[in-house]
Amino acid sequence: MLKLNSRGEAVRTLQENLALLGYRPGPTDGVFGEKTEDAVILFQEAEGLYADGIAGPQTLHALDQALRNHILEMRGLAEGSSDSSPQRLPFVRVPADPYRDGYDRFFLREDVASAYLQVREQVVEAGGRLTSSGARRALSARVSPSRSATSFHYTGRALDLHVGSGMERPARDPFVVTRDDDRYWRVYARAPGGEDMELEAFTYANRRRPRRAQGKFLDLTALFEQAGFARIRARKSFFDGGTWLGAEWWHFQYEDGLVPEVTTFGDELLRVYDRDTLEGTPPWRFRDRVFKVNWG
C-alpha cells in the first residue's frame, strides 16, 4: 500500500512506471509526494478505479496490465504501425481558495491550467479569492438535464467557482453577480486592492430585482476573458422560478485554440484521453459535435 509520504524502492518503481505511461509523477526519487499522488489519481480515473491517490493492490495490478499493453503497443509501432491520435496534454492540479464545502484544488488540462493561474495571480495579488466547485469531470459521470454529456468539463477546459460564493449575500460573498444582456452574467471578485464600485447584485432569492452592493472589486469576468475563458448564459428557466442550478454564473470555459465550425468535441476529448479509454463512455457518443454549430 503506497501513499503520500511513503518512501523506498517500491515508490521509485511506481514513479518510473507512471512516468513511462505519461502520468508525470515528478522526480523518480522514491518519495511519494504530491506530484506522485496526482499521477496516481489520474491513472485511477483513466482506469475507472476509485481515485483516492493510494496505490493499493487493485491499482498496482491495473498499472501492471497497463504497462503490458503499453509495451505491446510500442512493439507494434516499432514494426511500422501508426498512431494518428493527436499529442495528448496532461491534467495539472491547480490551487483554489477553500470556501464552505468547496475544493482547495482541482485539475485542468495543462494549457488551461496555465491560463487559470494567470487569472488567479491577479486576483490573489489584489487580496481576492478564487473558490471552486470543481473542474474536471469523470467520463463515467452521470448525465442529466443539468449535466450535459458534451460539457467542456470532460475536456479539461472548464472550471466552476463555488456555487455558494456568490448570489447569496452580496454584502459579504467573495463574488457579486450582475446581469448583462442576453442572459449573461458579469462576476466581480471582492478584493481590497480592487476598485471602488457600487454594483446591482442579483441573488438566487431575487432573480429579477437586484440589490446594491458596495465595496472594492475586480471585474473577474474581464480577467477570465483576457486569459481566453468565456462565460455561458443562464438558462431561461432560471428567471421563471426554475432550479437555482440554471444560474450558471460560476462556469468559465477556455475557448482559445478552438476553431468555429471545424473543431469537434471528439478532437478535444482526444487531447486528454486515448481512444480506448473513451470508447463506450457517454461523452464519446457525441464526438462528432462541432464547435459553434451544435457544441459550445
C-alpha positions in Angstrom: 0.0 0.0 0.0 1.8 3.1 -1.3 0.5 6.5 -0.4 1.5 10.1 0.3 4.8 10.2 2.3 5.7 6.6 1.6 9.3 6.0 0.7 11.5 3.3 -0.8 12.3 1.3 -3.9 8.6 0.3 -4.3 7.7 4.0 -4.6 10.6 4.6 -7.1 9.3 1.7 -9.3 5.8 3.1 -9.1 7.1 6.5 -10.2 9.1 5.0 -13.1 6.1 3.1 -14.3 3.7 6.1 -14.1 6.3 8.2 -16.0 6.6 5.5 -18.7 2.8 5.7 -19.2 2.9 9.6 -19.4 1.4 10.5 -16.0 4.3 12.8 -14.8 4.8 11.7 -11.1 7.7 14.1 -10.6 11.2 13.0 -9.9 11.8 9.2 -9.6 13.3 9.6 -6.1 11.4 7.0 -4.1 9.5 9.7 -2.2 5.7 9.6 -2.6 4.9 13.4 -2.8 2.0 15.4 -4.2 3.0 15.0 -7.8 3.1 11.3 -7.4 -0.3 11.4 -5.7 -1.6 13.5 -8.6 -0.3 10.9 -11.1 -1.9 8.0 -9.2 -5.2 9.8 -9.2 -5.1 10.5 -12.9 -4.2 6.8 -13.6 -7.0 5.6 -11.3 -9.5 7.9 -13.1 -8.4 6.7 -16.5 -8.8 3.1 -15.4 -12.2 3.6 -13.7 -10.8 2.9 -10.3 -11.6 4.7 -7.0 -9.4 7.8 -7.3 -8.0 8.2 -3.8 -4.4 8.6 -4.8 -3.4 5.4 -2.9 -1.6 2.7 -4.8 -3.1 -0.4 -3.3 -3.3 -4.0 -4.8 -6.0 -3.1 -7.3 -4.3 0.0 -8.6 -0.9 -1.8 -8.8 -2.5 -4.7 -10.7 -4.1 -2.2 -13.2 -0.8 -0.4 -13.5 1.0 -3.7 -14.3 -1.6 -4.5 -17.0 -1.4 -1.0 -18.5 2.4 -1.4 -18.8 2.0 -4.7 -20.6 -0.4 -3.1 -23.0 2.0 -0.2 -23.5 4.9 -2.5 -24.3 2.7 -4.3 -26.9 1.7 -1.0 -28.4 5.3 0.2 -28.6 6.3 -3.1 -30.3 3.5 -2.5 -32.9 4.7 1.0 -33.6 8.3 -0.3 -34.0 7.0 -2.8 -36.6 5.6 0.0 -38.7 2.0 0.6 -37.4 1.0 4.2 -37.0 -0.9 6.2 -34.4 -2.9 9.1 -35.8 -4.1 10.4 -32.4 -3.1 14.0 -31.5 -0.5 14.7 -28.9 -2.2 14.4 -25.5 -1.9 17.0 -22.8 -1.7 16.0 -19.1 -4.0 17.2 -16.4 -2.4 19.6 -13.9 -3.5 20.2 -10.3 -4.1 23.9 -9.5 -4.9 25.6 -6.2 -8.2 27.2 -5.2 -9.3 29.1 -2.1 -11.4 26.9 0.3 -14.9 28.1 0.8 -17.6 26.2 2.7 -17.7 22.7 1.2 -15.7 23.7 -1.9 -12.3 22.4 -3.0 -8.9 23.8 -2.3 -7.5 22.3 -5.6 -8.7 20.9 -8.9 -7.4 19.6 -12.2 -7.3 21.3 -15.6 -5.7 20.5 -18.9 -2.1 21.7 -18.9 -2.5 24.8 -21.1 -5.8 25.7 -19.5 -4.2 25.4 -16.0 -1.5 27.9 -17.1 -4.2 30.4 -18.2 -6.1 29.9 -15.0 -3.0 30.6 -12.9 -2.6 33.9 -14.7 -6.1 35.0 -13.5 -5.5 33.6 -10.0 -2.3 35.6 -9.6 -4.1 38.8 -10.4 -7.0 38.1 -8.0 -4.8 36.9 -5.1 -2.4 39.9 -5.5 -5.4 42.2 -5.1 -6.5 40.3 -1.9 -9.3 38.4 -3.5 -10.2 34.7 -3.6 -10.9 32.1 -6.3 -13.2 29.4 -5.0 -14.1 26.1 -6.6 -16.9 23.7 -7.0 -14.7 21.6 -9.3 -13.4 21.4 -12.9 -12.5 18.1 -14.5 -15.5 15.7 -14.8 -15.0 11.9 -14.9 -16.0 10.2 -18.2 -18.3 8.0 -16.3 -20.2 10.8 -14.5 -24.0 10.6 -14.6 -25.6 12.7 -17.4 -28.7 14.7 -16.5 -30.6 17.8 -17.6 -28.1 19.9 -15.5 -25.1 17.8 -16.6 -24.5 17.8 -20.3 -22.7 14.9 -22.0 -20.8 17.5 -24.1 -19.6 19.7 -21.2 -16.2 21.4 -21.5 -15.5 19.9 -18.1 -14.8 16.5 -19.8 -12.1 18.0 -21.9 -10.3 19.8 -19.0 -11.2 23.2 -20.5 -13.8 24.4 -17.9 -14.0 25.3 -14.2 -16.7 26.2 -11.8 -16.4 28.8 -9.0 -18.1 27.7 -5.8 -21.8 28.0 -6.4 -22.4 29.3 -2.9 -19.7 32.0 -3.0 -21.9 34.4 -5.0 -25.6 35.2 -5.4 -26.4 34.6 -1.7 -25.2 37.6 0.4 -23.9 40.3 -1.8 -22.6 42.3 1.2 -20.2 39.5 2.1 -19.9 37.0 -0.7 -16.5 36.6 -2.4 -18.3 37.3 -5.7 -21.0 39.7 -6.7 -23.0 38.8 -9.8 -24.6 41.4 -12.0 -26.6 41.0 -15.2 -25.5 41.7 -18.8 -27.7 41.4 -21.9 -28.9 38.0 -23.4 -28.9 36.1 -20.1 -25.2 36.6 -19.5 -23.8 37.5 -16.0 -20.8 39.6 -15.1 -18.9 38.4 -12.0 -16.9 40.7 -9.7 -14.4 39.5 -7.2 -14.3 41.2 -3.8 -10.7 42.4 -3.3 -9.1 45.1 -1.1 -6.9 46.0 -3.9 -9.7 46.4 -6.4 -11.7 49.5 -7.5 -14.5 51.2 -5.5 -17.8 50.1 -7.1 -21.5 50.2 -6.5 -23.0 47.1 -8.1 -26.5 45.9 -8.9 -26.3 42.4 -7.4 -28.6 39.6 -8.2 -29.2 36.6 -5.8 -30.9 33.2 -6.0 -33.7 34.6 -4.0 -34.1 37.8 -6.1 -33.6 36.9 -9.7 -35.2 39.9 -11.3 -34.8 42.7 -8.8 -31.1 43.5 -7.9 -29.8 44.7 -4.6 -27.0 47.3 -4.3 -23.6 46.1 -3.2 -20.7 48.4 -2.4 -17.0 47.7 -1.9 -13.8 47.2 -3.8 -14.0 44.7 -6.6 -12.1 43.3 -9.7 -14.1 42.5 -12.9 -13.4 38.8 -12.8 -15.3 38.1 -16.0 -13.0 40.5 -17.8 -9.9 38.9 -16.3 -11.0 35.5 -17.4 -11.9 36.7 -20.9 -8.4 38.3 -21.2 -6.9 34.8 -20.4 -9.0 33.0 -23.0 -12.0 31.9 -20.9 -15.6 32.5 -22.0 -18.8 32.6 -19.8 -22.1 30.9 -20.6 -25.7 32.1 -20.4 -28.1 31.4 -17.6 -30.9 29.1 -18.6 -34.2 30.7 -19.4 -35.9 28.6 -16.8 -33.8 30.3 -14.0 -35.7 33.5 -14.5 -39.1 31.8 -14.4 -38.7 30.1 -11.0 -36.6 27.1 -12.1 -33.9 25.5 -10.1 -31.0 27.6 -9.0 -28.7 25.3 -10.9 -29.8 27.1 -14.0 -27.9 30.3 -13.0 -24.6 29.1 -14.4 -22.8 32.3 -13.3 -19.9 30.2 -11.9 -18.9 28.5 -15.1 -16.0 29.6 -17.2 -14.7 27.6 -20.2 -11.4 28.0 -22.1 -12.1 28.5 -25.8 -8.6 29.6 -27.1 -7.5 27.3 -29.9 -11.0 26.1 -30.8 -11.9 26.8 -34.5 -15.6 27.5 -35.0 -17.3 25.1 -37.5 -14.2 23.0 -37.5 -13.1 21.7 -34.1 -15.1 18.7 -32.8 -15.9 17.6 -29.3 -14.1 14.4 -30.2 -10.9 16.3 -31.1 -10.8 17.8 -27.7 -11.5 14.6 -25.8 -8.6 13.0 -27.7 -6.3 15.8 -26.4 -6.6 14.3 -22.9 -7.6 10.7 -23.3 -6.8 7.8 -25.6 -9.4 6.3 -27.8 -9.7 3.0 -25.8 -10.4 5.0 -22.7 -13.1 7.0 -24.5 -14.9 4.1 -26.2 -18.3 3.4 -24.6 -18.5 6.5 -22.5 -21.4 9.0 -22.7 -19.2 11.9 -24.0 -17.7 9.8 -26.8 -21.2 9.3 -28.3 -21.2 13.0 -29.1 -17.7 13.1 -30.6 -18.9 14.5 -33.9 -20.4 17.6 -32.4 -18.8 20.7 -33.9 -17.8 23.9 -32.0 -20.3 26.8 -32.5 -22.5 24.5 -34.6 -24.0 22.0 -32.2 -21.5 22.2 -29.4 -20.3 25.0 -27.2 
